[in-house]
Amino acid sequence: MDIQTIKKRRDFLKGNNAPYAAMRSVVVQSYVRTDEVVETDGSVMMGITCSKKVGNAVTRNRAKRRLREAGKIVLREIGIKKTNYIFIARKDQTVKVKFTDLCNDIENAIKKIYTQQEDK
């Protein structure tokens, strides 16, 4: 499955009103794209955000790298096409937690969002 990167601010802002799940090491927001753009041909899109609360530049970059790789691994398995996923790093946790636990948190958060949407 092709995973593309969210680059535009407006796509991140759409995630603010989207369903989310907060886990110990990451917050995941997810929403289905309604406007079909040529470059997004039904693929999964992933965005990562990391505020200065997480730490200095080295720590933020490490958190983003970890989220990027964990997100790719999980979204290849359970990602839904035409859906945007936004991963938000958490202070102290995203960098310090084991990588397998980070992957599990992302997977559980996505499943939690799906069940919330099905209940509505």
Backbone as ProteinMPNN parsed JSONL, in Angstrom:
{"seq_chain_A": "MDIQTIKKRRDFLKGNNAPYAAMRSVVVQSYVRTDEVVETDGSVMMGITCSKKVGNAVTRNRAKRRLREAGKIVLREIGIKKTNYIFIARKDQTVKVKFTDLCNDIENAIKKIYTQQEDK", "coords_chain_A": {"N_chain_A": [[0.843, -1.18, 0.0], [0.479, 2.192, -0.788], [1.833, 4.869, 0.962], [1.416, 8.18, 1.556], [2.672, 11.495, 2.325], [1.316, 13.97, 4.445], [1.39, 17.327, 3.731], [0.369, 19.87, 3.64], [-0.873, 22.619, 5.49], [-3.612, 23.024, 5.789], [-4.65, 20.468, 5.599], [-3.751, 19.345, 7.969], [-5.172, 20.942, 9.743], [-7.786, 20.129, 9.274], [-7.827, 17.801, 10.671], [-8.184, 18.61, 13.277], [-10.869, 18.684, 14.002], [-11.52, 16.104, 13.725], [-12.209, 12.635, 14.611], [-10.414, 11.271, 17.376], [-7.846, 9.435, 19.155], [-6.293, 9.136, 22.199], [-3.369, 7.813, 23.263], [-0.872, 6.281, 25.416], [1.664, 6.915, 24.374], [1.253, 8.343, 22.046], [-0.919, 10.504, 20.14], [-3.586, 9.97, 17.995], [-5.165, 11.129, 15.121], [-7.835, 10.838, 12.826], [-9.338, 10.994, 9.637], [-11.612, 10.811, 6.866], [-10.847, 11.588, 3.537], [-12.566, 13.932, 1.603], [-12.446, 15.59, -0.617], [-11.222, 14.791, -3.67], [-8.03, 14.663, -4.82], [-5.668, 14.878, -7.487], [-3.079, 13.915, -6.909], [-3.502, 12.27, -4.748], [-4.425, 9.353, -5.068], [-6.429, 7.644, -3.865], [-4.82, 6.631, -1.929], [-3.315, 6.039, 1.316], [-2.772, 8.65, 3.608], [-0.347, 10.181, 5.698], [0.467, 12.177, 8.469], [2.716, 13.946, 10.613], [3.119, 15.538, 13.686], [4.82, 17.587, 16.008], [5.28, 19.257, 18.876], [7.071, 21.962, 20.534], [6.949, 21.358, 23.17], [7.622, 18.742, 23.471], [10.388, 18.565, 23.489], [13.863, 19.464, 22.92], [15.359, 20.216, 19.664], [16.69, 17.893, 18.796], [15.421, 15.857, 20.231], [12.763, 16.174, 19.336], [13.069, 15.573, 16.605], [13.866, 12.902, 16.778], [11.561, 11.793, 17.878], [9.757, 12.267, 15.765], [10.925, 10.716, 13.72], [10.633, 8.143, 14.799], [7.816, 7.972, 14.98], [7.182, 8.17, 12.275], [8.249, 5.793, 11.132], [6.964, 3.79, 12.676], [4.317, 4.409, 12.075], [4.237, 3.856, 9.3], [4.627, 1.079, 9.327], [2.345, 0.155, 10.729], [0.187, 1.292, 9.262], [0.416, 0.077, 6.79], [-0.674, -2.357, 7.326], [-3.283, -1.954, 8.534], [-4.359, 0.365, 7.527], [-6.812, 2.47, 5.971], [-7.895, 3.149, 2.696], [-8.002, 6.404, 1.138], [-7.954, 7.866, 3.474], [-6.827, 10.093, 5.972], [-4.248, 10.159, 8.355], [-3.121, 11.488, 11.354], [-0.389, 11.826, 13.417], [0.471, 12.664, 16.659], [3.094, 13.612, 18.649], [3.931, 12.777, 22.045], [4.902, 14.284, 25.102], [7.93, 13.233, 26.517], [7.133, 10.508, 26.313], [6.902, 9.438, 23.641], [9.502, 9.211, 22.695], [10.785, 7.648, 24.608], [9.422, 5.223, 25.006], [9.262, 1.689, 24.209], [9.839, 0.538, 20.867], [8.107, -1.411, 19.803], [5.951, -1.153, 21.545], [5.16, 1.411, 20.868], [4.26, 1.007, 18.237], [2.138, -0.725, 18.832], [0.51, 1.012, 20.339], [-0.236, 2.866, 18.357], [-1.645, 1.205, 16.601], [-3.728, 0.287, 18.295], [-4.97, 2.732, 18.844], [-5.936, 3.488, 16.317], [-7.76, 1.404, 15.859], [-9.501, 1.949, 17.954], [-10.551, 4.414, 17.141], [-11.932, 3.565, 14.841], [-13.919, 1.943, 16.007], [-15.294, 3.863, 17.475], [-16.387, 5.385, 15.418], [-18.066, 3.525, 14.225], [-19.944, 3.122, 16.172], [-21.484, 5.384, 16.102]], "CA_chain_A": [[0.0, 0.0, 0.0], [1.241, 3.431, -0.9], [1.583, 5.818, 2.039], [1.934, 9.493, 1.204], [2.853, 12.401, 3.451], [0.518, 15.197, 4.493], [2.324, 18.444, 3.736], [-0.308, 21.163, 3.679], [-1.403, 22.984, 6.794], [-5.074, 22.863, 5.806], [-4.952, 19.06, 5.86], [-3.556, 19.145, 9.406], [-6.255, 21.63, 10.448], [-8.985, 19.304, 9.166], [-7.729, 16.783, 11.71], [-8.568, 19.148, 14.581], [-12.262, 18.335, 14.281], [-11.68, 14.687, 13.416], [-12.133, 11.723, 15.757], [-9.041, 10.994, 17.798], [-7.636, 8.537, 20.287], [-5.06, 9.47, 22.906], [-2.735, 6.675, 23.912], [0.211, 6.69, 26.301], [2.839, 7.446, 23.684], [0.904, 9.069, 20.825], [-2.318, 10.841, 19.869], [-3.862, 9.704, 16.584], [-6.381, 11.712, 14.55], [-8.109, 10.17, 11.555], [-10.536, 11.43, 8.916], [-11.7, 10.392, 5.462], [-10.756, 12.71, 2.605], [-13.757, 14.078, 0.77], [-12.056, 16.191, -1.901], [-10.256, 13.915, -4.328], [-6.976, 15.389, -5.518], [-4.989, 14.01, -8.445], [-1.915, 13.262, -6.317], [-3.923, 11.289, -3.753], [-5.26, 8.434, -5.835], [-6.975, 6.604, -3.004], [-3.814, 6.101, -1.021], [-3.347, 6.476, 2.707], [-1.872, 9.775, 3.87], [0.089, 10.221, 7.088], [1.137, 13.402, 8.871], [3.294, 13.885, 11.951], [3.351, 16.837, 14.287], [5.578, 17.465, 17.238], [5.456, 20.618, 19.374], [8.282, 22.203, 21.319], [6.761, 20.769, 24.498], [8.233, 17.417, 23.469], [11.793, 18.712, 23.859], [14.688, 20.242, 21.998], [15.291, 19.797, 18.257], [17.144, 16.503, 18.67], [14.35, 15.005, 20.768], [11.611, 16.255, 18.429], [13.387, 14.832, 15.382], [13.849, 11.479, 17.117], [10.148, 11.421, 18.019], [9.154, 12.239, 14.429], [11.444, 9.541, 13.003], [10.001, 6.945, 15.358], [6.415, 7.958, 14.56], [7.134, 7.929, 10.829], [8.475, 4.376, 10.867], [5.891, 3.011, 13.294], [3.118, 4.666, 11.293], [4.314, 3.102, 8.041], [4.444, -0.352, 9.619], [0.955, -0.107, 11.116], [-0.762, 1.668, 8.209], [0.456, -0.928, 5.715], [-1.52, -3.476, 7.746], [-4.689, -1.665, 8.845], [-4.773, 1.663, 6.987], [-7.926, 2.466, 5.029], [-7.643, 4.062, 1.588], [-8.649, 7.723, 1.154], [-8.023, 8.322, 4.857], [-5.655, 10.787, 6.5], [-3.911, 9.871, 9.744], [-2.182, 12.455, 11.923], [0.212, 11.345, 14.658], [0.98, 13.754, 17.489], [4.031, 13.103, 19.647], [3.649, 13.142, 23.431], [6.088, 14.657, 25.869], [8.685, 12.179, 27.201], [6.719, 9.14, 26.049], [7.128, 8.976, 22.27], [10.919, 8.891, 22.518], [11.27, 6.695, 25.607], [8.717, 3.946, 24.986], [9.809, 0.704, 23.269], [9.288, 0.707, 19.518], [6.959, -2.311, 19.637], [4.842, -0.549, 22.279], [4.715, 2.546, 20.064], [3.461, 0.426, 17.146], [0.89, -1.223, 19.421], [-0.314, 2.169, 20.683], [-0.806, 3.405, 17.114], [-2.639, 0.236, 16.121], [-4.887, 0.322, 19.194], [-5.638, 4.021, 18.668], [-6.687, 3.437, 15.056], [-8.902, 0.513, 16.082], [-10.419, 2.666, 18.843], [-11.236, 5.404, 16.311], [-12.876, 2.843, 13.997], [-15.068, 1.511, 16.802], [-16.058, 5.066, 17.809], [-17.145, 5.789, 14.233], [-19.097, 2.522, 13.978], [-20.977, 3.273, 17.195], [-22.32, 6.561, 15.806]], "C_chain_A": [[0.886, 1.239, 0.0], [0.843, 4.39, 0.22], [2.242, 7.129, 1.672], [1.973, 10.376, 2.443], [1.928, 13.607, 3.327], [1.492, 16.358, 4.626], [1.649, 19.795, 3.927], [-0.969, 21.399, 5.028], [-2.909, 22.759, 6.879], [-5.474, 21.408, 6.071], [-4.751, 18.718, 7.333], [-4.706, 19.772, 10.186], [-7.565, 20.855, 10.364], [-9.001, 18.227, 10.252], [-8.149, 17.274, 13.077], [-9.987, 18.762, 14.971], [-12.538, 16.854, 14.074], [-11.682, 13.847, 14.698], [-10.67, 11.427, 16.09], [-9.025, 10.002, 18.939], [-6.289, 8.878, 20.897], [-4.558, 8.227, 23.628], [-1.573, 7.19, 24.762], [1.336, 7.396, 25.565], [2.512, 8.302, 22.459], [-0.588, 9.408, 20.813], [-2.524, 10.663, 18.369], [-5.183, 10.354, 16.213], [-6.59, 11.074, 13.182], [-9.382, 10.734, 10.935], [-10.443, 10.997, 7.464], [-11.657, 11.631, 4.59], [-12.011, 12.741, 1.749], [-13.406, 14.659, -0.594], [-10.95, 15.345, -2.513], [-9.285, 14.751, -5.151], [-6.233, 14.397, -6.4], [-3.85, 13.244, -7.785], [-2.285, 12.214, -5.275], [-4.915, 10.335, -4.389], [-5.772, 7.288, -4.961], [-5.967, 6.024, -2.043], [-4.031, 6.622, 0.39], [-2.365, 7.631, 2.863], [-1.599, 9.86, 5.367], [0.803, 11.537, 7.349], [1.619, 13.272, 10.302], [3.505, 15.3, 12.446], [3.959, 16.639, 15.672], [5.872, 18.879, 17.751], [6.743, 20.738, 20.187], [8.15, 21.691, 22.743], [7.452, 19.413, 24.616], [9.701, 17.498, 23.871], [12.54, 19.569, 22.857], [14.631, 19.635, 20.594], [15.684, 18.332, 18.073], [16.043, 15.547, 19.122], [13.138, 15.01, 19.851], [11.867, 15.463, 17.155], [13.379, 13.326, 15.626], [12.404, 10.996, 17.233], [9.486, 11.317, 16.648], [9.637, 11.034, 13.624], [10.773, 8.265, 13.482], [8.541, 6.846, 14.922], [6.278, 7.643, 13.075], [7.269, 6.438, 10.529], [7.367, 3.501, 11.451], [4.592, 3.185, 12.516], [3.106, 3.897, 9.991], [4.04, 1.625, 8.272], [2.971, -0.66, 9.893], [-0.012, 0.179, 9.974], [-0.714, 0.721, 7.021], [-0.484, -2.078, 6.034], [-2.997, -3.085, 7.849], [-5.173, -0.315, 8.313], [-5.882, 1.524, 5.962], [-7.649, 3.511, 3.948], [-8.505, 5.313, 1.698], [-8.84, 8.259, 2.573], [-6.723, 9.002, 5.237], [-5.484, 10.424, 7.964], [-2.883, 10.893, 10.196], [-1.7, 11.915, 13.259], [0.824, 12.525, 15.397], [1.85, 13.159, 18.583], [3.645, 13.594, 21.034], [4.945, 13.353, 24.186], [6.636, 13.45, 26.624], [8.34, 10.766, 26.743], [7.088, 8.628, 24.658], [8.568, 8.529, 22.066], [11.347, 7.733, 23.424], [10.625, 5.316, 25.553], [9.38, 2.998, 23.978], [9.108, 0.838, 21.926], [8.071, -0.182, 19.297], [5.73, -1.767, 20.373], [4.28, 0.655, 21.523], [3.83, 2.057, 18.907], [2.114, -0.072, 17.669], [-0.048, -0.081, 19.793], [-0.986, 2.759, 19.455], [-1.908, 2.488, 16.601], [-3.898, 0.27, 16.982], [-5.669, 1.623, 19.054], [-6.477, 4.023, 17.396], [-7.918, 2.551, 15.207], [-9.945, 1.183, 16.965], [-11.22, 3.711, 18.061], [-12.278, 4.718, 15.425], [-14.108, 2.43, 14.791], [-15.922, 2.71, 17.209], [-16.94, 5.477, 16.627], [-18.278, 4.806, 13.937], [-20.253, 2.663, 14.967], [-21.937, 4.408, 16.879], [-23.373, 6.262, 14.785]], "O_chain_A": [[1.898, 1.31, 0.697], [-0.338, 4.686, 0.403], [3.458, 7.202, 1.496], [1.386, 10.05, 3.475], [1.777, 14.185, 2.251], [2.326, 16.372, 5.531], [2.295, 20.76, 4.335], [-1.546, 20.49, 5.624], [-3.422, 22.352, 7.921], [-6.506, 21.145, 6.69], [-5.484, 17.9, 7.889], [-5.166, 19.205, 11.177], [-8.375, 20.915, 11.289], [-10.067, 17.798, 10.695], [-8.442, 16.467, 13.958], [-10.269, 18.538, 16.148], [-13.672, 16.404, 14.231], [-11.211, 14.298, 15.742], [-9.815, 11.345, 15.208], [-10.036, 9.758, 19.597], [-5.271, 8.908, 20.205], [-5.238, 7.669, 24.489], [-1.323, 8.394, 24.818], [1.901, 8.366, 26.071], [3.409, 8.924, 21.891], [-1.407, 8.697, 21.396], [-1.728, 11.15, 17.567], [-6.194, 10.166, 16.89], [-5.627, 10.802, 12.465], [-10.383, 10.927, 11.624], [-9.357, 10.839, 6.907], [-12.346, 12.613, 4.865], [-12.461, 11.716, 1.237], [-13.99, 14.275, -1.607], [-9.871, 15.203, -1.937], [-9.689, 15.461, -6.071], [-6.178, 13.207, -6.09], [-3.662, 12.059, -8.06], [-1.466, 11.355, -4.949], [-6.125, 10.51, -4.249], [-5.574, 6.115, -5.278], [-6.242, 5.01, -1.401], [-4.831, 7.529, 0.619], [-1.261, 7.596, 2.319], [-2.487, 9.644, 6.192], [1.639, 11.967, 6.554], [1.008, 12.573, 11.111], [4.007, 16.156, 11.719], [3.661, 15.683, 16.388], [6.631, 19.617, 17.124], [7.407, 19.745, 20.483], [9.149, 21.599, 23.455], [7.823, 18.986, 25.709], [10.208, 16.59, 24.53], [11.946, 20.295, 22.06], [13.93, 18.648, 20.371], [15.071, 17.618, 17.28], [15.773, 14.544, 18.461], [12.543, 13.959, 19.61], [10.98, 14.757, 16.675], [12.933, 12.56, 14.771], [12.063, 9.919, 16.744], [8.733, 10.376, 16.397], [8.848, 10.401, 12.923], [10.391, 7.411, 12.681], [8.076, 5.772, 14.539], [5.361, 6.929, 12.669], [6.486, 5.885, 9.756], [6.889, 2.576, 10.792], [3.849, 2.224, 12.318], [2.076, 3.341, 9.61], [3.311, 0.993, 7.507], [2.42, -1.62, 9.353], [-0.933, -0.602, 9.736], [-1.71, 0.576, 6.312], [-1.032, -2.706, 5.129], [-3.864, -3.784, 7.325], [-6.289, 0.101, 8.623], [-5.895, 0.577, 5.176], [-7.22, 4.625, 4.25], [-9.593, 5.287, 2.273], [-9.775, 9.015, 2.837], [-5.643, 8.542, 4.867], [-6.453, 10.385, 8.723], [-1.893, 11.137, 9.507], [-2.504, 11.587, 14.13], [1.601, 13.292, 14.827], [1.403, 12.308, 19.352], [3.1, 14.687, 21.187], [5.949, 12.686, 23.936], [5.888, 12.733, 27.289], [9.209, 9.894, 26.787], [7.541, 7.491, 24.522], [8.823, 7.568, 21.34], [12.188, 6.924, 23.034], [11.22, 4.34, 26.007], [9.987, 3.449, 23.007], [7.935, 1.204, 21.857], [7.102, 0.244, 18.669], [4.605, -1.901, 19.892], [3.072, 0.892, 21.535], [2.776, 2.634, 18.639], [1.079, 0.129, 17.033], [-1.258, -0.18, 19.592], [-2.165, 3.114, 19.496], [-2.98, 2.952, 16.212], [-5.01, 0.281, 16.455], [-6.897, 1.619, 19.136], [-7.608, 4.508, 17.399], [-9.0, 2.905, 14.738], [-11.144, 1.007, 16.75], [-12.419, 3.877, 18.286], [-13.387, 5.229, 15.271], [-15.228, 2.554, 14.297], [-17.145, 2.594, 17.282], [-18.093, 5.868, 16.809], [-19.335, 5.21, 13.452], [-21.4, 2.359, 14.639], [-23.081, 4.399, 17.336], [-24.156, 7.143, 14.429]]}, "name": "protein", "num_of_chains": 1, "seq": "MDIQTIKKRRDFLKGNNAPYAAMRSVVVQSYVRTDEVVETDGSVMMGITCSKKVGNAVTRNRAKRRLREAGKIVLREIGIKKTNYIFIARKDQTVKVKFTDLCNDIENAIKKIYTQQEDK"}
